[in-house]
Amino acid sequence: MDYPTLLARLGEGSAHPGGFQATKELIGQIGFARGTKVLEAGCGTGRTACYLAGLGCDVTAIDRNKDMLLKAIHRAKISGFPVRIVHADVSSLPFPDETFDVVFTESVTAFTQGSTAMREYLRVLKPQGVLYDRELAFARKLTAVQKKKLQSFYGLHHMRTVPEWLNLIGKSGFHHYSASHFVQIKQPTNDNDPLRVMDHELFTKPDVVAMMKQNERLMSTFSNVMGSIVITAWKV
Ligand SMILES: C[S@@+](CC[C@H](N)C(=O)[O-])C[C@H]1O[C@@H](n2cnc3c(N)ncnc32)[C@H](O)[C@@H]1O
């Protein structure tokens, strides 16, 4: 089993830096108007997608992981929010050009090659649309050995520093863009997702328990260099 599969089976949707609390804070700062057409790219178990729908946004949510999508469909059904949920990869979005006012994504682009996803976000945004992208960022360049450790465990494609993220977005065709300050990763707090659907049997499997321990070890080893930024980028 790989780490993304483990997260899906654990029903851990908010596995991005800062978790769901950070998501709610960011959404509060942005202040979406009712009816805003939002694409939530990499929706996981649909927690953010349902939250945005609850605020009156018109939400389409995609994910490439089918287990995650089933959990997102379940959440939307139980909570009664009209979220459109689609199986898709951010590198090839099944939507026409200029469909959305906003693309909202957290800890997804780093798992792709980068520029293709950015081009797709730009393509599906309407003129004056905005991308909000919270991504894992590194305080300094990692060595090849360090990169390999993180790459092989988490399936990360890139471990970019803040200037490297800005360089990527600068080359992606957005009209203007900015990045928030770098925030070091804190240990995730248990924010008690009432609609989490978890496969409890996993905890009885030694290989799964070993993976959880490895995650904790990596988090602790890299805690001083690993953090996140929020990129805001405008299409004009
Ligand atoms: C940190 S989670 C996002 C959590 C979500 N925003 C929430 O509120 O629960 C990242 C998600 O991105 C998905 N993902 C990763 N790479 C992807 C890709 N290339 N295309 C679509 N989804 C992807 C993963 O399956 C995972 O569910």
The ligand as an ORCA input file, in Angstrom:
! r2SCAN-3c Opt
* xyz 0 1
  C      -4.423     17.052      1.053
  S      -5.666     16.243      0.178
  C      -6.884     17.487     -0.068
  C      -7.903     17.545      0.994
  C      -9.176     18.266      0.682
  N      -8.957     19.594      0.225
  C     -10.134     18.238      1.866
  O     -10.748     19.220      2.176
  O     -10.307     17.199      2.492
  C      -4.993     16.093     -1.425
  C      -5.866     15.292     -2.386
  O      -5.374     15.492     -3.699
  C      -5.555     14.300     -4.431
  N      -4.618     14.344     -5.573
  C      -3.265     14.216     -5.555
  N      -2.776     14.338     -6.778
  C      -3.839     14.557     -7.611
  C      -3.966     14.776     -9.012
  N      -2.905     14.756     -9.811
  N      -5.197     14.988     -9.530
  C      -6.296     14.987     -8.723
  N      -6.233     14.767     -7.383
  C      -5.024     14.568     -6.843
  C      -5.286     13.193     -3.437
  O      -5.914     11.985     -3.841
  C      -5.879     13.797     -2.157
  O      -7.198     13.369     -1.972
*
